[in-house]
Amino acid sequence: MGTENKEEKALLLKVRNKDRQAFIKAYDLYIDQLYRFIYFKVGNKEEAEDLTSSVFLKTWAYLQENNIINEKTLKALLYKIARNLIIDHYRKTNQRENISLENVDNKHLIDEKQNLTKQSEIIFDLTVIETRLPELKDEYREIIVLHFINELSIKEIAKILDKSNGNVRVLIHRALKALKQLTSNN
C-alpha cells in the first residue's frame, strides 16, 4: 500500500471523526481537481463553483450522519458526490450546455503543482479539449477529465465509477480512440 493511499485513508478517518482541520486539509487537496472535473461537465464557471462548494458541504454532512461507509478513500467519495450533484444539476436544468473555454482563465484549469513543461502541454491540450471534448459522449468525456486532466490513477477512477480496473482501461482506450478520430477528421 502506497504512502499516499495510507494518508488518504487516515484523512478519511479523521474527517469521519469530525476533525474540522482534516476536512480543511481535504478541501485544500481536492478543490482544484473537483472544480476542473465539474467545470468540464457543466461548462459554466459560476455553476461549477457552486456545485464544487456543494460537494464539500454534502460530503461533510454525509460523513457526520453516516457511520458506515463503503468508500475506502475520501477522494472516491468526493467524486461520487460530485457525479451525483452533476446528474441532479442536469435534471433540474433539463439541458446540457456546450462547454467553452473561451472566457475562462486557464489558471483555474491548470494544477500549479505540475512542472512548467507539463503546464505548457496542458495549455496546448486544452485547445484540443476545448474544440473536441464536447463532441464526445459523456462517458468518454468523464474518463478523459478524470485520467488526463485530474491525473487520477486507473485504480482511483475504478473506485469512483464502481467499475473494474480493466473496464476503466477499456474506457480510456475507447475515449482516446474517439478523440483521435475527431481530431483527425479536421
DOFIVO-908735 format. One line per 5 residues: number of its first residue (from 1); their letters; for each residue x, y, z of C-alpha. Coordinates in steps of 0.5 Angstrom, whole numbers, m for minus. Each point is the difference from the previous one (the first is absolute). Example, Ala and Ser with C-alpha at 12.3 -4.5 7.8 and 13.67 -1.06 7.14 Angstrom:
DOFIVO-908735
1> AS> 25:m9:16 ~ 2:7:m2
//
This chain:
DOFIVO-908735
1> MGTEN> 0:0:0 ~ 3:7:m2 ~ 1:5:5 ~ m5:5:m4 ~ m5:m6:1
6> KEEKA> 1:0:7 ~ 0:7:1 ~ m7:1:m4 ~ m3:m6:5 ~ 3:4:6
11> LLLKV> m3:6:m2 ~ m7:m3:m2 ~ 0:m3:7 ~ 2:7:3 ~ m6:3:m4
16> RNKDR> m5:m5:3 ~ 2:1:7 ~ m2:7:m1 ~ 7:3:m1 ~ m1:7:m3
21> QAFIK> 7:1:m1 ~ 1:m6:m4 ~ m6:2:m4 ~ 3:7:m2 ~ 6:m4:m2
26> AYDLY> m4:m5:m4 ~ m3:7:m3 ~ 6:3:m2 ~ 3:m7:m3 ~ m6:m1:m5
31> IDQLY> m4:6:m1 ~ 4:2:m7 ~ m1:m7:m2 ~ m7:m1:1 ~ m1:7:m3
36> RFIYF> 3:m2:m6 ~ m4:m6:0 ~ m7:3:1 ~ 2:6:m5 ~ 1:m5:m6
41> KVGNK> m6:m3:2 ~ m5:6:0 ~ 4:5:m4 ~ m1:6:5 ~ 4:4:5
46> EEAED> m5:2:5 ~ m4:m7:0 ~ 7:m3:0 ~ 2:4:6 ~ m7:m1:3
51> LTSSV> 0:m8:m1 ~ 7:0:3 ~ m2:3:6 ~ m6:m4:1 ~ 4:m7:m1
56> FLKTW> 4:2:6 ~ m6:2:4 ~ m3:m6:m2 ~ 6:m4:2 ~ 1:3:7
61> AYLQE> m8:m2:1 ~ 0:m7:m2 ~ 7:m2:4 ~ m3:3:6 ~ m7:m3:m1
66> NNIIN> 2:m7:m2 ~ 5:m4:4 ~ 0:m6:m5 ~ 3:2:m7 ~ 2:m4:m6
71> EKTLK> 6:5:m2 ~ 7:m2:1 ~ 2:7:m1 ~ m2:7:0 ~ 1:1:m7
76> ALLYK> m4:m5:m2 ~ m6:2:4 ~ 1:8:m2 ~ 0:m2:m8 ~ m6:m5:1
81> IARNL> m4:6:4 ~ 2:5:m6 ~ m2:m5:m5 ~ m7:m1:3 ~ 0:8:1
86> IIDHY> 1:1:m7 ~ m5:m5:m2 ~ m5:4:4 ~ 2:6:m3 ~ m2:m3:m7
91> RKTNQ> m6:m2:3 ~ m2:7:2 ~ 2:4:m6 ~ m2:m6:m4 ~ 5:2:m5
96> RENIS> 8:0:m2 ~ 4:6:m1 ~ 5:0:m5 ~ 7:0:3 ~ 4:6:m2
101> LENVD> 7:2:3 ~ 0:7:m4 ~ m2:4:6 ~ 4:m4:5 ~ 6:2:3
106> NKHLI> 5:m6:m1 ~ 3:0:7 ~ m7:m3:3 ~ 1:m6:m4 ~ 8:m1:1
111> DEKQN> 3:m3:6 ~ 5:5:3 ~ 4:m6:3 ~ 2:m3:m7 ~ 6:2:m3
116> LTKQS> 1:5:m6 ~ 0:m5:m6 ~ m6:m3:3 ~ m4:6:0 ~ 2:2:m7
121> EIIFD> m2:m6:m2 ~ m7:0:4 ~ m1:7:m3 ~ 1:m3:m7 ~ m4:m6:1
126> LTVIE> m6:5:3 ~ 0:3:m7 ~ m2:m7:m3 ~ m4:m2:6 ~ m4:7:m1
131> TRLPE> m2:m2:m7 ~ m1:m7:0 ~ m2:m3:7 ~ m7:3:0 ~ m1:m5:m6
136> LKDEY> 2:m6:4 ~ m5:m4:3 ~ m1:2:8 ~ 3:m7:2 ~ 7:2:m4
141> REIIV> 0:7:2 ~ 0:m2:7 ~ 5:m5:m1 ~ 5:5:m3 ~ m1:5:5
146> LHFIN> 1:m5:6 ~ 6:m3:m3 ~ 4:5:m4 ~ m2:7:3 ~ m1:m2:7
151> ELSIK> 5:m6:m1 ~ m3:m5:4 ~ 2:m7:0 ~ m4:m5:m3 ~ m1:m3:7
156> EIAKI> m3:6:2 ~ m4:1:m6 ~ m3:m7:1 ~ m2:2:7 ~ m3:6:m2
161> LDKSN> m4:m3:m5 ~ m1:m7:3 ~ 3:m4:m6 ~ 6:m5:0 ~ 7:3:m2
166> GNVRV> m1:m4:m7 ~ m6:4:m1 ~ 3:6:1 ~ 6:m1:m4 ~ m5:m2:m6
171> LIHRA> m4:6:1 ~ 6:4:0 ~ 3:m3:m7 ~ m7:1:m3 ~ 0:7:2
176> LKALK> 6:2:m2 ~ m1:m4:m7 ~ m7:4:m1 ~ 4:7:2 ~ 6:m2:m5
181> QLTSN> m6:m2:m5 ~ m3:7:1 ~ 7:4:m1 ~ 2:m4:m6 ~ m7:2:m3
186> N> 2:7:m1
//
